[in-house]
Amino acid sequence: MGTAAVPGSYMATIKPCISSSQKMLVSSMVNLSSEHKEASWTRLTSSSHISSRQPFLHRITSGPVKFEKFVTRVMSEANSNKPLSGLPIDLRGKRAFIAGVADDNGYGWAIAKSLAAAGAEIIVGTWVPALNIFESSLRRGKFDESRILVYAELSLALFQLEFYLSRLPDGSLMEITKVYPMDAVYDCPEDVPEDVKTNKRYSGSSNWTVQELVESVKKDFGSIDILVHSLANGPEVSKPLLETSRNGYLAALSASSYSFLSLLKHFLPIMNPGGASISLTYIASERIIPGYGGGMSSAKAALESDTRVSFSFFFFFVWLLVTSCLFDTGVNTISAGPLRSRAAKAIGFIDMMIDYSLANAPLQKELSAQEVGNAAAFLASPLSSAITGAVVYVDNGLNAMGVGVDCPIFVNLDIPKGN
């Protein structure tokens, strides 16, 4: 397994504080290293290693303060047999199937990276018409830069940290063990209409319905531990709800909501105990988001409801009768904030949503895909063993706001704003 060398992932923290006597910004729990290349990567301790000759102290004056960038590394143990110290996310020996990965700039890719950084084996399902381009890009190394596993560069501003991606010291890349063709709109071959079967975009691919997909995964790997649903489609998403056709509305629910139930239902028999199922939703399920139409808001609301209901007592009772085994898979969904993914750009107003979030979210910074990926890694780990049926918001706190602080009515109020 290509990611076995990266068995766990957890970050050292930088705790800035101001000394009233010296008025200096300091960092606690930090060891300075004069040479980045001389640092030993065989075994990393729980402290941070800073690769900079710059002093890590900056006097605070009444004028503008210039903050330097420092690097702190993700911790990992080289010895896979040695228990990890601290409270790490350890997914060694776990296998994750991520449905809906077709490029390297969406949440599905970010989740795959975080799971891989924690030690999980990654297999993915890609929409059939996008399969050739995706596999070709992987072979040609087009995604190599974004396959570099998590290593955080922290830019220290007063009490704020911004996370970026950089290279692990050993240059390790996320390995995708196998890519499967998939179209989760169809449960079995009998459901596929003739015009799709003969469509040239599907030619050359086989076994891509949900039933066939799961059978292929079972044949190749036997079982999985983690199921991630990262796909959605609304053919009439740009239309207001009352202008959406019946076909457009049902297509949005089929691709964006029922596909999750279908994948879950078919994968359950080959999921190991203690597994996790994670999907992605959006706040349009419960708030009005102009421009997010075509039944997509309804589809996300259905997805969240299905997350809560899928393991109700009745479902569990039926499953127990059918399989005669105890099942303990957590089912949760992440309500992620706006991201400039390729799919979101197709909607046409993603930049406005990101600007709105920057202006109104309590954490006034742009959301990164990796932050959503890290939340998924937590939900996939034993650390979340008591969490199921939950909608977990990863949106810089925007869901908590009752009104936008950039509203003109508040122009005369002294509302704190980010830099």
C-alpha positions in Angstrom: 0.0 0.0 0.0 1.6 3.2 -1.2 0.6 5.3 1.8 1.8 3.0 4.5 4.8 5.1 5.1 2.6 7.9 6.4 0.8 6.1 9.2 -0.8 9.0 11.1 -1.3 12.7 11.0 -1.5 15.3 13.6 -0.2 18.8 13.9 1.8 20.6 16.5 0.2 23.9 17.5 1.7 27.3 17.7 0.3 29.4 20.5 1.1 33.1 20.0 0.9 35.3 23.1 1.8 38.9 24.0 4.1 39.6 27.0 2.9 42.6 28.9 6.5 43.4 30.0 8.3 43.0 26.8 5.4 43.4 24.3 6.8 40.6 22.1 5.0 38.0 20.1 6.3 34.6 21.0 5.5 31.0 20.2 5.3 28.3 22.8 6.4 24.7 22.3 8.6 25.5 19.3 12.2 24.3 18.7 14.3 26.3 16.3 16.3 24.6 13.7 19.0 26.4 11.8 19.1 24.1 8.8 15.9 22.6 7.3 17.9 19.9 5.4 19.7 18.7 8.5 16.6 17.9 10.5 16.1 14.2 11.2 13.0 12.8 9.7 13.4 9.2 11.0 11.4 10.0 14.2 9.6 13.2 14.8 8.6 14.3 18.3 5.5 16.2 19.3 7.3 19.6 19.0 7.4 21.8 15.9 10.6 22.2 13.9 11.0 25.6 12.4 13.1 25.9 9.3 14.1 29.5 9.4 17.1 31.5 10.4 14.8 34.5 11.2 14.2 35.1 14.9 10.8 33.9 15.9 10.2 37.1 18.0 8.9 40.3 16.6 8.5 43.5 18.6 5.1 45.0 18.5 5.0 48.7 17.8 2.3 51.2 17.3 2.8 51.1 13.6 2.1 48.3 11.1 3.5 44.9 12.1 5.2 42.6 9.5 4.8 38.9 10.1 7.0 36.3 8.7 6.1 32.8 7.5 7.3 29.8 9.4 7.0 26.1 8.7 5.6 23.5 11.0 5.6 19.9 10.0 3.0 17.2 10.3 4.0 14.5 12.7 4.4 10.9 11.6 6.0 7.8 13.1 8.4 5.8 10.8 7.9 2.6 12.8 4.4 1.3 11.9 4.5 -1.2 14.8 5.1 1.5 17.4 2.0 3.1 19.0 1.7 6.7 18.1 2.0 9.2 20.9 -0.5 11.9 21.6 -4.0 11.7 20.0 -3.4 11.0 16.4 -5.8 10.1 13.6 -4.6 6.7 12.7 -6.2 5.0 9.7 -3.5 2.4 9.0 -5.0 -0.8 7.7 -8.2 1.0 6.6 -9.4 1.1 3.0 -11.5 4.0 1.7 -13.7 4.2 -1.4 -14.3 7.8 -2.5 -17.1 8.2 -5.0 -17.0 11.2 -7.3 -13.4 12.1 -7.7 -12.7 13.4 -11.3 -10.0 16.1 -10.7 -7.7 17.5 -8.1 -9.5 20.6 -7.0 -12.7 19.4 -5.3 -13.6 18.2 -1.8 -13.4 14.5 -2.9 -9.7 14.9 -3.7 -9.0 16.8 -0.5 -10.8 14.1 1.5 -8.7 11.4 -0.2 -5.5 13.2 0.6 -6.4 13.6 4.3 -7.4 9.9 4.6 -4.2 8.9 2.8 -2.1 11.1 5.1 -3.6 9.3 8.1 -2.6 5.9 6.6 -5.7 4.7 4.7 -5.5 3.0 1.3 -7.4 5.0 -1.4 -9.6 3.7 -4.2 -11.9 6.0 -6.1 -14.9 5.9 -8.4 -15.0 8.4 -11.3 -17.9 9.3 -13.5 -17.6 7.4 -16.7 -17.5 10.3 -19.1 -14.6 11.9 -17.1 -12.7 8.7 -16.5 -10.3 8.8 -19.5 -9.3 12.4 -18.8 -8.8 11.7 -15.1 -6.7 8.6 -15.6 -4.7 10.2 -18.3 -3.9 13.2 -16.0 -2.8 10.8 -13.3 -0.5 8.9 -15.6 1.0 12.1 -17.1 1.8 13.4 -13.6 -0.6 16.4 -14.0 -1.8 15.9 -10.5 1.6 15.2 -8.9 1.9 18.5 -7.2 -1.5 18.2 -5.6 -0.9 14.6 -4.6 1.9 15.7 -2.2 0.6 14.7 1.2 -0.2 17.1 4.0 2.6 19.2 5.4 1.5 22.6 6.7 3.2 26.0 6.3 1.9 28.4 8.8 1.8 32.1 8.2 1.8 33.7 11.7 -0.3 36.8 11.9 -1.6 38.1 15.3 -3.6 35.1 16.6 -4.4 33.9 13.1 -2.9 30.9 11.2 -3.3 30.3 7.5 -2.6 26.8 6.2 -1.0 25.9 2.9 0.2 22.7 1.3 3.8 21.8 0.8 6.0 18.7 0.3 6.6 16.0 2.9 10.3 15.7 3.5 10.4 12.3 1.9 8.5 13.6 -1.1 5.7 11.1 -0.7 2.6 11.4 -2.9 -0.9 10.2 -2.3 -1.3 6.8 -4.0 -4.6 5.9 -5.6 -4.6 2.1 -5.6 -7.4 1.8 -8.3 -9.8 4.0 -10.2 -13.2 2.5 -11.0 -15.7 3.7 -13.7 -18.9 4.7 -12.0 -22.3 6.3 -12.7 -24.2 6.2 -9.4 -27.5 7.3 -11.1 -27.9 3.6 -12.2 -28.3 0.8 -9.6 -27.9 -2.1 -12.0 -27.5 -2.8 -15.7 -31.2 -3.2 -16.2 -31.7 0.5 -15.2 -29.5 1.9 -17.9 -31.5 3.2 -20.9 -30.4 2.3 -24.4 -29.3 5.8 -25.4 -26.8 5.8 -22.5 -25.5 2.3 -23.3 -24.8 3.4 -26.9 -23.4 6.8 -25.9 -19.8 7.2 -27.1 -18.8 8.7 -23.8 -19.6 5.3 -22.2 -17.9 3.2 -24.8 -15.0 1.2 -23.6 -16.1 1.1 -20.0 -18.0 -1.7 -18.3 -19.3 -2.6 -14.8 -20.0 1.0 -13.9 -23.5 0.7 -12.3 -23.6 0.7 -8.5 -24.2 -3.0 -8.2 -21.4 -3.9 -10.7 -19.1 -1.4 -9.1 -19.5 -2.9 -5.6 -19.1 -6.4 -7.0 -15.8 -5.3 -8.7 -14.5 -3.8 -5.4 -15.5 -7.0 -3.5 -13.7 -9.1 -6.1 -10.5 -7.0 -6.0 -10.3 -6.1 -2.3 -12.9 -8.1 -0.4 -14.0 -5.2 1.8 -13.8 -1.5 2.6 -13.8 0.5 5.8 -14.7 4.0 4.7 -17.3 5.2 2.1 -17.2 8.8 0.9 -20.0 10.2 -1.3 -18.7 13.3 -3.0 -20.9 13.7 -6.0 -23.9 15.8 -7.1 -25.5 17.0 -10.3 -28.4 19.2 -11.1 -29.0 19.6 -14.8 -31.2 22.7 -14.2 -29.3 24.1 -11.2 -29.4 27.6 -12.8 -33.2 27.7 -12.9 -35.3 29.0 -10.0 -37.2 26.2 -8.2 -40.6 27.1 -9.6 -39.2 27.0 -13.2 -37.6 23.6 -12.7 -39.1 20.8 -14.6 -40.2 17.5 -13.0 -37.4 15.7 -14.8 -34.8 18.2 -13.8 -35.9 18.1 -10.2 -35.9 14.3 -10.0 -32.6 14.1 -11.8 -31.1 16.4 -9.1 -32.4 14.1 -6.3 -31.3 11.0 -8.1 -27.7 12.0 -8.7 -27.2 14.1 -5.5 -29.2 12.3 -2.9 -30.4 8.8 -3.8 -27.0 7.9 -5.2 -25.8 8.1 -1.6 -28.4 5.6 -0.4 -27.7 3.3 -3.3 -24.0 3.3 -2.6 -24.5 2.8 1.1 -27.0 0.0 0.6 -24.7 -1.9 -1.8 -21.5 -1.3 0.1 -22.8 -2.2 3.5 -22.4 -6.0 3.1 -18.7 -5.6 2.4 -18.0 -2.8 5.0 -16.0 -3.9 8.0 -17.3 -3.3 11.5 -16.4 0.1 12.9 -16.6 1.7 9.4 -17.7 5.2 8.4 -19.8 6.7 5.7 -19.4 10.4 4.9 -21.3 12.6 2.4 -21.1 16.3 1.5 -24.0 18.7 1.8 -24.5 22.4 1.6 -26.3 25.0 3.7 -28.8 25.6 0.8 -30.6 22.6 2.3 -31.8 24.9 5.2 -31.2 28.4 4.0 -32.2 30.3 0.9 -29.3 30.6 -1.5 -30.3 32.5 -4.6 -29.0 30.8 -7.8 -28.8 27.3 -6.2 -31.9 26.0 -7.9 -33.0 23.2 -10.1 -34.0 21.1 -7.1 -30.5 21.0 -5.7 -31.5 22.6 -2.4 -34.2 19.9 -2.0 -31.6 17.2 -2.9 -29.3 18.4 -0.2 -32.1 18.5 2.3 -33.0 14.9 1.4 -29.3 13.9 1.8 -29.2 15.3 5.3 -32.5 13.6 6.2 -31.3 10.3 4.8 -28.1 10.7 6.9 -30.3 10.9 10.0 -32.7 8.2 9.0 -30.5 5.6 7.3 -29.7 3.9 10.6 -33.0 4.3 12.4 -34.2 1.4 14.6 -36.4 -0.1 11.8 -33.5 -0.1 9.3 -31.1 -1.6 11.9 -33.7 -4.2 12.8 -34.2 -5.3 9.2 -30.5 -5.4 8.6 -30.0 -7.5 11.7 -32.6 -10.0 10.5 -31.1 -10.2 7.1 -27.4 -10.5 8.0 -27.5 -11.7 11.6 -24.6 -9.5 12.5 -24.2 -6.4 14.6 -23.5 -3.3 12.6 -21.7 -0.2 13.9 -21.0 2.1 10.9 -21.2 5.8 11.6 -23.1 7.8 8.9 -22.5 11.6 8.8 -22.5 14.4 6.4 -20.3 17.5 6.1 -21.9 20.8 5.3 -19.0 22.5 3.6 -18.6 26.1 2.8 -18.1 27.5 -0.8 -15.0 26.3 -2.8 -13.7 27.3 -6.2 -14.0 23.7 -7.5 -14.6 23.0 -11.2 -18.2 21.9 -10.4 -18.9 25.0 -8.4 -17.6 27.3 -11.1 -20.2 25.8 -13.5 -22.9 27.3 -11.3 -21.6 30.7 -12.1 -21.7 32.6 -8.8 -19.2 30.8 -6.6 -16.9 33.8 -6.4 -19.7 35.9 -4.9 -20.4 33.2 -2.4 -16.8 33.1 -1.3 -16.7 36.9 -1.0 -19.9 36.8 1.1 -18.4 34.1 3.4 -15.2 36.1 3.8 -17.2 39.2 4.8 -19.7 37.5 7.1 -18.4 34.3 8.6 -17.0 34.5 12.2 -13.7 33.0 11.0 -12.9 35.6 8.2 -10.7 33.6 6.0 -11.2 31.6 2.8 -12.1 28.0 3.4 -9.6 25.5 2.1 -10.5 22.1 0.7 -8.0 20.4 3.0 -9.9 21.7 6.1 -12.9 19.7 4.9 -10.7 16.8 4.2 -9.3 16.9 7.7 -12.8 16.9 9.2 -13.6 13.9 7.1 -10.5 12.1 8.4 -11.7 12.7 11.9 -15.2 11.4 11.1 -13.6 8.3 9.6 -11.5 7.6 12.6 -12.2 5.9 15.9 -12.1 9.4 17.5 -15.7 9.9 16.2 -17.0 6.6 17.4 -19.9 8.2 19.2 -21.0 10.4 16.3 -23.6 9.3 13.8 -26.5 10.9 12.0 -24.9 14.3 12.3 -24.5 17.3 10.0 -21.0 18.6 10.7 -20.5 22.2 9.6 -17.1 23.1 8.1 -17.7 26.6 6.8 -15.8 29.0 9.1 -19.0 29.3 11.2 -21.1 30.9 8.5 -24.0 28.6 9.4 -24.3 30.3 12.8 -25.0 33.8 11.4 -28.5 35.1 11.4 -27.8 38.0 9.1 -24.9 39.2 7.1 -22.8 41.8 8.8 -22.1 43.5 5.5 -25.8 44.4 5.3 -26.2 48.2 4.6 -28.4 48.6 7.7 -25.4 47.9 9.9 -23.1 50.5 8.2 -23.1 52.8 11.3 -22.5 50.0 13.8 -19.0 49.3 15.1 -18.8 45.7 13.9 -15.3 44.2 14.1 -14.0 43.1 10.7 -11.1 41.0 9.6 -8.0 42.4 7.9 
